[in-house]
Amino acid sequence: MSNTMRMRRQSELDQVRRVAMAAQRVVLPPVPARLGPVQMASMYRAAETGAQIGGDLYEAVHTRYGVRMIVGDVRGKGLPAVRLAAAVLGAFREAAHYDAELVEVMNHCAAALERQSTGRNAIDQGCEEERAEDFVTAVVAQVCDNCTVQVVNRGHPPPLVLRNGKVEALTPTSPLPPLGLEDLLTVAPAKAEHYPFEPGDRLLLHTDGVIEARSPDGVFFPLHEAMEAVHPCTPSEFLGQLHEGLIRHTGGRLADDAAMLLVERLAHGGEHGGEAIASSTEGHN
């Protein structure tokens, strides 16, 4: 292949990547730096997979019930995955404000995914087998003023709490299948699970692109150890250090998109008051 053809193909690929990243940022705007009793930061790193974009999703909103968050991962890549992510995010943003129970918020996300999947396959004339592959792993969490965090997990990697320098995984007592696989539900979840979340604690919600990232010799990224090794810093700086560690571990090449949302519980009437300010750390190809 001539140098001219290589340069032309690279230019076309770079342009498609820019369009893809712009579409991803529309779906995933920065989370606020401060919401109610917490401060937070988000990070999204696209995989080194050409023009492909993924279905990682996250959001955080302040509601009358507390600060509510979602992190999820759509099966697959490209614009179909982005459409499913947008459907789930839209349902969360609406339901988070009027559903008192966190389980019902998750149920609305599942219903939105079902509607989007059914409509898409009706247009595409997809078969039932193809439709069955439309699923999303997701976790929703709620932080209130009572120093607890509520969690509903649908097949997603468990959130991690960093407390006094040690990491604890908030593993669900009764694992549930991802959204879109409701046929596998044996018992519908009745309520969210509650865990301690004290001032100074940090909660990390992440996608499997983080924990399944491998080094060149096949070793998984040690997320627990990486979190415990981070020196005291702001949430944005914390994610920045995790991101740097992830890139070093993989040699700069991710096999899957990686997203993280970090939440720190502030003391009552903490010093970081004021209106919400957008804050995020992003990595790009």
Phi, psi and chi 1 to 4 in degrees:
 res  aa     phi    psi   chi1   chi2   chi3   chi4
   1 MET       -  133.5 -177.4 -175.9  -61.9      -
   2 SER   -72.0  160.3   69.1      -      -      -
   3 ASN   -61.5  -36.2  -72.2  -24.0      -      -
   4 THR   -63.3  -43.8  -59.6      -      -      -
   5 MET   -66.8  -40.0  -68.8 -178.2   64.4      -
   6 ARG   -62.7  -44.0  -82.0 -163.3  -64.9  -92.8
   7 MET   -64.4  -38.0  -68.3  176.1   62.4      -
   8 ARG   -66.6  -43.5 -179.1  179.5  -59.6  169.0
   9 ARG   -65.4  -39.4  -70.3 -170.0   61.6  179.8
  10 GLN   -65.2  -39.4 -175.8   61.9   46.2      -
  11 SER   -63.4  -42.4  177.1      -      -      -
  12 GLU   -64.8  -41.9  -68.3  173.0   -9.6      -
  13 LEU   -64.2  -42.3 -180.0   57.8      -      -
  14 ASP   -61.2  -39.0  -70.5  -16.7      -      -
  15 GLN   -66.0  -43.7 -177.9  177.1    3.2      -
  16 VAL   -63.5  -38.8  173.6      -      -      -
  17 ARG   -61.4  -42.5  -78.1  175.2  172.6  167.3
  18 ARG   -63.2  -41.1  -73.2 -167.4  -67.0  -90.7
  19 VAL   -64.2  -42.5  172.5      -      -      -
  20 ALA   -62.9  -43.7      -      -      -      -
  21 MET   -66.5  -35.4  -69.5  -56.6  -59.0      -
  22 ALA   -64.2  -42.3      -      -      -      -
  23 ALA   -62.6  -39.9      -      -      -      -
  24 GLN   -64.6  -38.8 -165.0   82.1   38.3      -
  25 ARG   -70.2  -26.8  -77.3 -167.2  -71.0  -90.6
  26 VAL   -65.4  -40.5  169.5      -      -      -
  27 VAL   -73.2  -36.1  177.5      -      -      -
  28 LEU  -120.7   76.0  -60.5  178.4      -      -
  29 PRO   -71.8  162.0   27.6  -34.9      -      -
  30 PRO   -60.1  144.2  -21.8   33.3      -      -
  31 VAL   -79.7  156.1  -60.8      -      -      -
  32 PRO   -63.9  148.1  -20.0   32.2      -      -
  33 ALA   -73.7  -22.6      -      -      -      -
  34 ARG  -145.3  128.6  168.9   72.8 -168.7  -88.9
  35 LEU  -138.1  116.6  -75.7  177.9      -      -
  36 GLY    51.9 -123.9      -      -      -      -
  37 PRO   -85.8   13.1   33.2  -36.2      -      -
  38 VAL  -133.7  155.7  -58.2      -      -      -
  39 GLN  -117.8  154.0   56.8 -179.4  -12.2      -
  40 MET  -153.8  171.9   60.7 -179.1   63.4      -
  41 ALA  -156.4  157.4      -      -      -      -
  42 SER  -131.1  158.4   59.3      -      -      -
  43 MET  -145.9  136.0 -172.9 -142.2   77.8      -
  44 TYR  -131.1  129.2  168.4   77.8      -      -
  45 ARG  -124.4  117.8  167.9   81.2 -176.2 -168.3
  46 ALA   -73.7  143.5      -      -      -      -
  47 ALA   -69.0  158.1      -      -      -      -
  48 GLU   -83.4   67.9  -58.2  -75.9  -11.0      -
  49 THR  -129.2   50.9   52.3      -      -      -
  50 GLY    63.3 -130.9      -      -      -      -
  51 ALA   -91.1    2.1      -      -      -      -
  52 GLN   -67.5  140.1  -72.3  -66.6  -44.3      -
  53 ILE  -122.6  154.3   53.3  177.5      -      -
  54 GLY  -109.5 -171.1      -      -      -      -
  55 GLY  -114.0   25.5      -      -      -      -
  56 ASP   -63.8  143.5  -75.2    5.2      -      -
  57 LEU  -144.2  150.1   59.5   95.9      -      -
  58 TYR  -158.2  156.2   55.7   78.6      -      -
  59 GLU  -164.8  155.0 -179.2   61.6  -71.2      -
  60 ALA  -144.1  132.7      -      -      -      -
  61 VAL  -137.3  149.4  -65.8      -      -      -
  62 HIS   -97.1  121.1 -164.1 -172.6      -      -
  63 THR  -124.6  174.6   75.9      -      -      -
  64 ARG   -68.3  -14.3   54.2 -178.2  169.2  169.3
  65 TYR   -93.8  -10.2  -51.4  108.1      -      -
  66 GLY   131.6 -172.7      -      -      -      -
  67 VAL   -84.6  123.1  177.2      -      -      -
  68 ARG  -114.7  140.7  -72.7  178.2  162.2  178.3
  69 MET  -135.3  154.8  -61.0  149.2  -80.9      -
  70 ILE  -139.4  141.0 -174.8  171.2      -      -
  71 VAL  -134.4  134.6  169.2      -      -      -
  72 GLY  -150.0  172.7      -      -      -      -
  73 ASP  -145.8  116.9 -171.0   -3.8      -      -
  74 VAL   -83.6  137.8  179.8      -      -      -
  75 ARG   -63.8  134.7  177.8 -162.0  173.2  -82.5
  76 GLY    98.5 -176.3      -      -      -      -
  77 LYS  -134.8  177.2  -62.7  -74.3 -175.4 -177.4
  78 GLY    77.4 -171.5      -      -      -      -
  79 LEU   -62.9  -34.9  -69.2  178.6      -      -
  80 PRO   -56.9  -40.9  -27.5   36.4      -      -
  81 ALA   -67.1  -38.3      -      -      -      -
  82 VAL   -64.4  -38.6  173.6      -      -      -
  83 ARG   -62.2  -42.9  -77.7 -163.8  -65.8  -93.6
  84 LEU   -66.3  -40.1  -65.4  179.5      -      -
  85 ALA   -61.3  -42.6      -      -      -      -
  86 ALA   -64.5  -36.8      -      -      -      -
  87 ALA   -64.7  -44.2      -      -      -      -
  88 VAL   -65.8  -43.4  171.9      -      -      -
  89 LEU   -63.8  -41.3  -77.9  172.0      -      -
  90 GLY   -61.2  -42.3      -      -      -      -
  91 ALA   -65.2  -41.4      -      -      -      -
  92 PHE   -63.1  -46.0  170.6   79.8      -      -
  93 ARG   -61.0  -31.8  -72.1  164.5  179.1  153.4
  94 GLU   -82.5  -52.0 -179.3  179.4    2.3      -
  95 ALA   -66.4  -30.3      -      -      -      -
  96 ALA   -59.1  -25.0      -      -      -      -
  97 HIS   -90.7  -20.1  -71.6  -78.4      -      -
  98 TYR  -124.1  -10.3   65.5   76.5      -      -
  99 ASP   -92.8  119.8  -84.4  -40.9      -      -
 100 ALA   -69.2  -34.6      -      -      -      -
 101 GLU   -94.0  131.8  -62.3  -61.8  -34.2      -
 102 LEU   -63.5  -32.4 -154.8   58.7      -      -
 103 VAL   -60.4  -39.0  168.0      -      -      -
 104 GLU   -68.3  -32.3  -72.4  -55.9  -48.5      -
 105 VAL   -60.6  -46.3  175.2      -      -      -
 106 MET   -63.5  -38.3 -174.5   70.1   91.2      -
 107 ASN   -62.8  -37.2  -70.7  -17.9      -      -
 108 HIS   -65.8  -36.4  -85.8   86.4      -      -
 109 CYS   -64.6  -39.8  -66.4      -      -      -
 110 ALA   -64.6  -41.1      -      -      -      -
 111 ALA   -65.6  -39.0      -      -      -      -
 112 ALA   -65.0  -40.2      -      -      -      -
 113 LEU   -62.6  -41.5  177.1   65.5      -      -
 114 GLU   -62.3  -43.6  171.9   68.2   15.3      -
 115 ARG   -63.7  -44.9  -70.1 -169.1  -61.1  -90.2
 116 GLN   -64.6  -43.3  178.1   67.8   25.8      -
 117 SER   -65.7  -42.5  177.6      -      -      -
 118 THR   -64.8  -45.0  -58.8      -      -      -
 119 GLY   -64.8  -40.9      -      -      -      -
 120 ARG   -64.9  -43.3 -169.4 -165.8   75.9  179.4
 121 ASN   -73.5  -26.4  -76.1  -70.8      -      -
 122 ALA   -66.5  -40.1      -      -      -      -
 123 ILE   -70.6  -43.4  -65.1  173.2      -      -
 124 ASP   -81.1   -5.4  -62.7  -19.0      -      -
 125 GLN    55.0   40.0  -63.6 -178.8  -17.7      -
 126 GLY   -73.4  156.8      -      -      -      -
 127 CYS   -84.4  169.0   62.5      -      -      -
 128 GLU   -62.6  -34.5 -167.3   66.8   23.8      -
 129 GLU   -63.7  -41.0  179.2 -178.8   -5.7      -
 130 GLU   -65.2  -41.6  179.6 -178.4  -15.0      -
 131 ARG   -64.2  -33.3 -177.9 -178.3  164.4 -155.1
 132 ALA   -65.6  -16.0      -      -      -      -
 133 GLU   -87.5   -2.3  -65.9  179.1  -12.1      -
 134 ASP   -82.9   96.2  -73.4  -19.9      -      -
 135 PHE  -142.5  159.9   67.3   84.7      -      -
 136 VAL  -135.9  124.6  179.8      -      -      -
 137 THR   -81.9  138.8   67.4      -      -      -
 138 ALA  -154.0  151.0      -      -      -      -
 139 VAL  -134.6  132.7   58.7      -      -      -
 140 VAL  -114.5  143.8  -66.3      -      -      -
 141 ALA  -137.2  153.6      -      -      -      -
 142 GLN  -137.4  127.7  174.1  178.2  -55.8      -
 143 VAL  -111.0  123.9  176.5      -      -      -
 144 CYS  -111.9 -170.3  -58.1      -      -      -
 145 ASP   -85.4   -0.2  -69.7  -30.0      -      -
 146 ASN   -96.6   19.7   59.0   -1.0      -      -
 147 CYS    61.2   36.5  -66.2      -      -      -
 148 THR  -132.0  161.9   63.5      -      -      -
 149 VAL  -125.5  132.4   58.1      -      -      -
 150 GLN   -98.6  142.6  -59.4  179.4   30.1      -
 151 VAL  -138.1  136.1  177.2      -      -      -
 152 VAL  -124.1  123.0  177.6      -      -      -
 153 ASN  -119.4  124.4 -167.1  -31.9      -      -
 154 ARG  -116.2   80.5  -67.2  -70.4  -60.1  -88.8
 155 GLY    71.9   18.5      -      -      -      -
 156 HIS  -103.3  154.7 -160.7   75.4      -      -
 157 PRO   -53.6  134.0  -27.1   35.4      -      -
 158 PRO   -64.3  142.9   22.8  -32.9      -      -
 159 PRO   -60.6  157.1  -20.3   32.2      -      -
 160 LEU  -119.4  135.1  -56.5  175.8      -      -
 161 VAL  -110.1  126.7  169.7      -      -      -
 162 LEU   -99.9  115.5  177.2   64.3      -      -
 163 ARG  -134.5  122.8  176.9 -178.2  -60.4  117.8
 164 ASN    53.1   40.0  -62.8  -35.2      -      -
 165 GLY    82.6    1.0      -      -      -      -
 166 LYS  -121.1  145.0  -62.8  -63.3 -179.8 -178.7
 167 VAL  -103.0  136.2  171.0      -      -      -
 168 GLU  -127.3  132.3  175.1 -171.3   -2.0      -
 169 ALA   -86.5  132.2      -      -      -      -
 170 LEU   -89.7   72.9  -55.6 -174.2      -      -
 171 THR   -76.4  129.2  -54.5      -      -      -
 172 PRO   -65.8  144.3   22.2  -32.1      -      -
 173 THR   -71.4  -30.8   56.0      -      -      -
 174 SER  -128.3   97.7  -61.4      -      -      -
 175 PRO   -58.5  140.5  -24.0   34.6      -      -
 176 LEU  -120.9  150.7  -60.9  170.2      -      -
 177 PRO   -73.6  163.3   28.5  -35.9      -      -
 178 PRO   -63.5  163.1  -22.1   33.5      -      -
 179 LEU   -61.0  139.3  -55.5  178.4      -      -
 180 GLY    96.4  -11.0      -      -      -      -
 181 LEU  -118.9   42.6  -60.6 -179.6      -      -
 182 GLU   -62.8  -22.0  -82.3   68.8   28.6      -
 183 ASP   -62.5  -20.5  -70.2  -15.0      -      -
 184 LEU   -88.0   -4.3  -59.1  179.9      -      -
 185 LEU   -72.5  122.7  -85.5  173.2      -      -
 186 THR   -89.2  -39.3   55.3      -      -      -
 187 VAL  -137.0  127.0  178.2      -      -      -
 188 ALA   -67.3  135.5      -      -      -      -
 189 PRO   -63.6  132.8   23.4  -33.0      -      -
 190 ALA   -89.1  -30.9      -      -      -      -
 191 LYS  -159.1  166.3   58.9 -177.6  179.8  179.3
 192 ALA   -74.4  157.7      -      -      -      -
 193 GLU   -91.6  144.2  -62.2 -168.6   60.0      -
 194 HIS  -110.9  139.9  -66.1 -119.8      -      -
 195 TYR  -138.1  150.8  -55.6   90.8      -      -
 196 PRO   -62.6  140.8  -19.0   31.0      -      -
 197 PHE  -148.6   89.1 -168.4   50.4      -      -
 198 GLU   -90.1  162.7  -56.7  -73.6  -17.8      -
 199 PRO   -54.2  133.2  -29.3   36.8      -      -
 200 GLY    95.0  -19.9      -      -      -      -
 201 ASP   -69.0  148.8  -69.7   -7.8      -      -
 202 ARG  -123.2  131.8  -72.3 -174.0  163.6 -179.9
 203 LEU  -110.1  125.6  175.8   72.6      -      -
 204 LEU  -113.3  118.6 -178.3   71.6      -      -
 205 LEU  -104.4  135.5  -72.1   74.8      -      -
 206 HIS  -150.2  165.0   59.0   89.9      -      -
 207 THR  -100.2  167.5   58.1      -      -      -
 208 ASP   -71.3  -10.7   59.6   10.4      -      -
 209 GLY   -63.3  -19.0      -      -      -      -
 210 VAL   -82.6  -54.9  178.8      -      -      -
 211 ILE   -76.1  -18.4   55.7  174.6      -      -
 212 GLU   -98.8    3.2  -66.5 -178.6   -0.8      -
 213 ALA   -66.9  133.6      -      -      -      -
 214 ARG  -115.8  151.6  -66.0  174.1 -177.9 -101.6
 215 SER   -76.8  168.3   64.9      -      -      -
 216 PRO   -55.1  -26.9  -29.0   36.7      -      -
 217 ASP   -98.2   15.1   54.8   -3.8      -      -
 218 GLY    90.6   11.0      -      -      -      -
 219 VAL   -87.8  133.2  177.2      -      -      -
 220 PHE   -69.2  151.4  -72.1  113.3      -      -
 221 PHE   -66.4  123.7  179.4   60.1      -      -
 222 PRO   -80.8   80.8   30.4  -33.6      -      -
 223 LEU   -63.3  -42.8 -179.7   56.9      -      -
 224 HIS   -56.9  -50.1  -72.7 -145.7      -      -
 225 GLU   -65.0  -37.2  -68.8   84.4  -12.2      -
 226 ALA   -64.5  -40.3      -      -      -      -
 227 MET   -64.6  -43.0  -70.4  178.2   63.8      -
 228 GLU   -69.0  -20.4  -67.5  174.7   -6.6      -
 229 ALA   -88.2  -11.2      -      -      -      -
 230 VAL   -71.9  132.9  174.2      -      -      -
 231 HIS   -77.1  157.7  -61.6  -64.2      -      -
 232 PRO   -52.9  130.3  -27.0   36.0      -      -
 233 CYS  -168.7  178.7   56.8      -      -      -
 234 THR   -72.7  162.1   67.2      -      -      -
 235 PRO   -55.5  -41.5  -30.6   37.9      -      -
 236 SER   -63.6  -42.4 -179.0      -      -      -
 237 GLU   -67.8  -35.5  -67.3  167.8  -19.5      -
 238 PHE   -58.8  -50.1 -172.6   98.2      -      -
 239 LEU   -64.9  -34.2  -72.7 -171.2      -      -
 240 GLY   -60.8  -41.7      -      -      -      -
 241 GLN   -68.6  -39.4  -68.2 -172.0   46.1      -
 242 LEU   -62.2  -41.2  -74.0 -174.4      -      -
 243 HIS   -63.3  -43.9  176.3 -121.8      -      -
 244 GLU   -61.7  -41.1  -69.2  174.0    1.8      -
 245 GLY   -64.8  -38.1      -      -      -      -
 246 LEU   -64.0  -43.7 -177.8   65.3      -      -
 247 ILE   -66.9  -41.0  -63.3  -53.9      -      -
 248 ARG   -61.8  -43.3  -75.3 -164.5  -56.4  -90.7
 249 HIS   -63.0  -39.7 -178.6   80.4      -      -
 250 THR   -91.6   -1.9   60.9      -      -      -
 251 GLY    70.0   23.2      -      -      -      -
 252 GLY    85.0    7.7      -      -      -      -
 253 ARG  -127.7  110.5  -61.0 -173.0   64.9   85.6
 254 LEU   -94.6  140.2  -65.5  178.2      -      -
 255 ALA   -85.3  -17.7      -      -      -      -
 256 ASP  -144.6  157.0 -166.5    6.2      -      -
 257 ASP   -60.7  151.8  -66.7   -6.9      -      -
 258 ALA  -133.3  129.6      -      -      -      -
 259 ALA  -131.4  143.9      -      -      -      -
 260 MET  -140.5  143.8  -67.4 -174.7  -80.1      -
 261 LEU  -130.0  119.3  177.1   64.2      -      -
 262 LEU  -110.1  133.3 -176.3   73.1      -      -
 263 VAL  -128.6  126.6 -176.4      -      -      -
 264 GLU  -112.0  128.9  179.4 -178.7   -2.5      -
 265 ARG   -79.4  122.0 -179.7   71.1  165.8   82.8
 266 LEU   -90.1  157.5  -62.3  171.2      -      -
 267 ALA   -65.8  154.0      -      -      -      -
 268 HIS   -56.9  125.8 -178.4   68.1      -      -
 269 GLY    70.6   33.7      -      -      -      -
 270 GLY   -54.8  164.7      -      -      -      -
 271 GLU   -72.9  -17.8   61.3  179.3   -4.3      -
 272 HIS   -91.8   64.4  -56.9  -74.9      -      -
 273 GLY   -84.6 -171.4      -      -      -      -
 274 GLY   100.3 -176.1      -      -      -      -
 275 GLU   -73.6  159.4  -63.3  -62.4  -39.3      -
 276 ALA   -65.5  137.1      -      -      -      -
 277 ILE  -124.4  131.9  -57.1  173.6      -      -
 278 ALA   -64.8  137.9      -      -      -      -
 279 SER  -152.6  127.2  173.9      -      -      -
 280 SER  -155.8  158.7   70.2      -      -      -
 281 THR  -119.7  121.5  -58.8      -      -      -
 282 GLU  -122.6  145.8  -66.7 -172.9    2.4      -
 283 GLY  -115.5  143.8      -      -      -      -
 284 HIS  -129.2  157.2  -54.7  -74.3      -      -
 285 ASN   -68.5      -  -74.1  -19.7      -      -
